[in-house]
């Protein structure tokens, strides 16, 4: 389990810090699925498996519920602190956020919501206890049928809202001091139902109504689309003929899309149940690979037939299927290598950092450590140790900014934090929620 958490955490560092230079690594601007788009569902899948193992036995119901609620509160707290706009690391040596424009949603907030719903559901439906179930394909589905019923209800609510709700015209004001349109007011014409395009989808509409447009993410991935920038799929200045919505906010971890995201966690819980209730490696692998392959194929069919496009921003059903299926197959591969073939020593570094995933997420993926280092500069705030290493040790040596940044992320961030996590693991120091 910790090996999977390690891979997801390090993949997040890679896509956050190198995705801007490598289009196949960064998030897809809208429809499609790149490496970065697998990070969130892989997290949710592992959270689901962890829930199944953590609540394998529930000796005290009230204590279990209290732990779930407290962990949810902690995740929400750290999510708002790290992604609400309070920290400006690593580029700006400032902090603080205007409450009128604080971002309420984010990665940890989505994980908190999925964890809360699925953990309480697991506690409420825990009847199978810790016993071996028959090897029949539907035995586990039948034992936890209520969870799948809840998942189906969530899917119906999501699809009914996505395709059924009317999206009216809406307004926004540009809040970007670097834009010539800063302070200007724009109106986006919609008046449609069931559209899945960037400006007029129900996911954005629900967030604008409930969260408020000022509390949404102001740098959505759609700004790298062909409609917005000539540099697509890379970051770049907006086209002169770019539509107004290119400068509008959009919440990729919003409310409606998070309802769909809960499905990934339910699928993860199911795979955890397989680990608990099925005896024998072959039976477990057979179940995981069959379900993982089926989900993967279903997601691809829905996308390539244009029935439901893959879309991380909307957390579409095809995206749920494809990414959950991929997560199941990747986990099966780790299970085969570590638990069956016994390659434990090779993957020991993965275990170390997986035990301190929260620390690495905060310090590396959210750039808190880099921001602290950047606070010590010589003559100019841009003349920092991080900048010097990136420029002189990597970019100049390889004569390529793209290659240099990729190698910097691999060696100066991923391997560095792997070493730090190994030292902390050896000393028995962990940051847990």
N, C-alpha and C positions, 0 to 999 in steps of 0.2 A: 504494500500500500504506500509506504513512504517513498519507494522508488518512483511511483507514479506522480506523487506530489512534487518531488524534486524536478522531474521533467517538465511539469506544467509551470512551476515557478521560474525555471531557467528559460523556458520557451517564452514566458512573458517578458523577461528582461531582454531577450533577443529581439522580439517583435517591437517592443517599445523603443529601444535605442537604435536598432538598425533598420527598422521597417521603413523609415523615411527615405532611405537610399536604395532599398531593394523592394521592388513592387510586389514580388511574390511572397515576401515575408509580412509586409504590412497588411492592414485590414482592406478588404475589397471596398471600393467607394460606395457601392450599393449592392446590386445582385452579384452573386459569385461567392467563392469561398477560398481564401488564402490561408497561409499558415497561422497568422494571428487570429483568424476567426475560429480556430479550434481551441484556443486557450480557455475561454469562459466555459463552454460546455464540458471540457475535460475536468475543470475544477468542480463543476456541479455534479458530474458523474462520480468522481471520487468522494465528494461530500456524501452522496447517496450511499455508496458502499460503506463509508465510515459509520453512517447512521445505523445501518443493519448490524454491523459488528458491535458498535457501542451499546446498542439496546438488545443484544442477544439474550440477555436476562435482565429483568426489571424487578429487583427485590423491593424497591420502595417507589411507588408510583408518583407521589407528591415530590419526592426528591428529584426524580428524573425530569419531571415537568419544570421544576425550578431551575435545574441546570440548563435546560433548553432555552428557557426565557433569558437567563443571565448571559448565556453565550450569544444569543441574538442581540441583546442590548450592547454587548461589547463590540460585536461586529459592526453594528450601526454606528456606534460612537467613532471607531477608528475609520470607518468609511467616510463619514462626514468630515472628519479632521483632515484626512489625506486627500480626498477628492472633492471636497466641497468648495475649494478655492482658498483655504486658509494658508496653505504652503505654496510658495512660488518657486520652489527649488526645481531644478538646480540652476536655472539661468538668471534668476533675479534674487538678490540678497535681501528680500523683504518678506513679510508675512502679513496676514490679516485679510479679511473678506467682508465685503458689504453684505449685511444680512438680507438686504433687498434683492441680492443677486447670488446668494449662496446656492450651490448645486446640491440637491437633496439626494439624488440617486448616484449610483456608482457600482463598482465591482463588488466590494464587500457588502454593500447594501443588498444587492441582488442575491448574493450567497446567503445573507442573513434571512431574507424572506423565504428562499427555497428551503433552507435548513429548518426554519421555524415550522413551516407547513408540513414538510415531510417527516420531521422528527416527531411532531405531535401525532401525526397520522400513524406512524410506526408504533408509538406507544399505545395508541387507542386500539390498534388492530392486532396487537401481539398475542396471538393465540397458539401459533404453531410451536412456540417456545424453542428450546434447543433440542430438536429431535431429527432423526434421519427420515426423509420423506421418500416415497417410492420413486423409482427412476422414470416413471411415466412423464412425458413431456409437460402435461398440464397440471401436475400435482402442485407445484409451487404457485402457479397462477391461481389455482383454486384456493389454496391456503391463504393467499393474500389478495383475494378478488376485490375486496373493498377498496384497496389502494388503487387498483386499476380502474375501478368505477369512478373514484374521485378524479383520477387522471383524465379519464374520458370526459367527465363533466367540465374540467378546466379547459380541455381542448375545444369543446363545443362553445363555451363562453368566449374563448379567444377568437375562434373562427367566425362566430356569429357577430362579434363586435368588429372584427377586422373587415368583413365583407358586407355587413349589414348597416353599420352606423353611417349617418349622413355627415360629411365633412364640409362645413361652410367656409366662406372666405375668411381669412384671418390677417392680422396686422402684426408687425414687429418693428422695433427700432434697433438700428445697428449700434452696438457698443464695442467699438474697436478703434483705439486711437491710431492704429497703423493704417486704417482704411480711409480713403478720401470721402467715404459715405458715412463716416462716424457721426452719429446723432440724427441721421436721416430716417424718415418713417416710410415703410413700404407696406403695400397691401398685396397679399397673395390670393389670386382668384382660384377657387376650387368649386364648391357647389356640386360635389360628386359623391358617389357611394361605391365602395368596393375597389377603389384604386390603390395600387401598391407602389406608386411613384414617390420620389422624395417629398414633394411639397404637400401632397393631398392624401396621405394615408391616415387610417384611423389611429394607428399607434401614436403618431405625433399629435393628433387632435386630442386624444385622451390626456396626454401629458400636459398639453397647453391648458386644458380646462382645469385639471386637478392640481398639478404642480405649479402652474403659472409659467409663462414663457421665459421670464427672467431667471427662473431656477433650473433651467435646462442646460445641457452641454453646448458651449459656444464654438466648438471646433469639430463638428461632425466630419466623418470620413467622406461624406458625399462631396466635400469641397475639392476632392481630387478626381471627381468624375469629369468626363469629356465635356459635359455641358458647362462646367464651371471654370476649368483651367486648361490652357493649351499644353501644360506640362503633364497632363494626366498620363500615367497613374501616380505621378509624384506630386509633392507639394509645389505650389507655384503661384504667381500672381493670378488673380481672376481675369478671365477673358473680358474684353470690352463689351461684348454682347452677352455676358453671363446673366442668366435670369436672377431676379432679386432673391429668390429663396436660397441661392448659394451662400449668402451671408447670414441666413437665419439659423437660430439654434435648433438642435434636435437631441433628444435624450436616448442614446443607444442602450441604456440600462433602465428604461422607463417602466411604467406600471403594467401596461397591457402585455408588452413583450416579456416581462418577468413572470406573468401568469403562464405563458408558454414555456419559459425556462424551467419552471417547476417540473415539467414532464421529464426533462433530462435527469433530474435528481431522483424521480420515481423509478426511472429505468436503472439508475445506479444502485438504488436500494434493492431492486430485483436481483441484480448480479451479486450483491452482497448476500442475499438469501440463498442463492445457488451455492456460494462458498460455504455457508453454514449448514445447509440441509442435505446437500448431495455428498455422498462418500465416493472417494476415488477421483484421481486427477482426470481420467479420460471422460467421465460423466460431466464433470464441471466444464472442461474445455469444449466438449461437444455442444453443451447448452450455450455457452458464451459465444462461440464462433458461429453457431447457427443463427442465433438471434442477432449478433453483431452484423453478420453478412446480410441478413434479411433487411435490417434497418438501413444499412448502407445502400443497398440496391434500391430500396423503396425511395430513399431521399434523392438518389440520382435520377430515377425514373420520373418522379414528380417535377424535378428541375428541368430535365432535358425534353420533357413533353410540354413544357411551359404551363403545366397545371398549377404548380406552386413553386416559384423560384427560390433558390437558396438565398437567404438574406439574413445576415447576422443582426442588422439594425432593427429589423422587424421580428427577429427570432421566429422565422416562418417554420411551419410544420416540416417541410422538406429539410430545412436546416437542422431541426431537432433530430430527425431520423438519421441523416448522414453523419452528423458529429457524434451522436450517441453510439451509432454503430462503429464508427472509427475508434471511439474510446474503448468500447468493449473488445475490439480486436487488438488494440495496443496493450490493454491490460492482460489479455490472454497470452500475448507474446512474452510479457514480463513474467507471468506466472509460469510459463513453460521454461524459460531460461533460469529463473531463480529457484522456484519451488520443486520443479521436476528434474531439471538437469543439474541443479546445485551450483550454479555460477554465482554464488553469494559474494565471494571476495571481489569479483570484478565490479559488482554493483554496490559495494560498501560505501563509496563516496555519495551515491545517490541516496542511500539511507540516512547518511549524516545530515545532508541539507534538507531532506524531507522531514526530519524531526524538528527543524527550525525554519519551516517554510514561512511562517508569519514574520519572523525577523528579516529574512531575505526579501520578502515582498515589500516591507516598509522601507528598509534601508536601500535596496537596489532598484526594485521595480518602480517605486515611488520617488526615487532619487533623493531621499533624505540625507544619506551619507555623502553623496556627491555635492549636495547643497552645502553641507557643513564644510567639506574640503574647499569648495569655491569661496567660502567666507574668508579664507586666508590667501590673499593675492599680493602681487608685487607691482607697485606703481598704478596699475590699471585693473579694474575688477575683472576684465577678461583675461588677464595674465595670471592664470591659476595653474596649480599642479595638474589638475585634470585636463585642462586645455593644452598644456605643454606636452604631456604624455601622448595625448591623442594626436597632436599635430606632428611632433618630432620623432616619436618612437614608432608610430604606425603609418600615418598618412604620407609623410615625406619619404619614409623608407620604401614604401610600396608604390609611390608616385601615383596614387589613386585614392581619392576621398572615399569612394564606395568600399573598396577593399580594406582600406585603413580603418574605417569605422567598424566594419564587420569584425575584423581581427581584434580591434580594441574591445568590443563588446564581449567577444569570446574569451580573451585572455585577461583583460583588466577588470572585467566585471563577473562573468560567469565562473571562471576558474578561481578568481580571487575569493568570491563568496563561497565557493565550494570548499576552499581551504579554511576560511573562517568558520564555516559550519562544522567542519571536521574537528577543529580545535575545541569548539564549544561542546560538541558531542562527546569528545574524549573526556572533557571535564564535567560532563553531566549537566550542562547549562542549557535550558530550553525556554523559549517564550511561547507559552500556551494561553489560549483564551478560555 
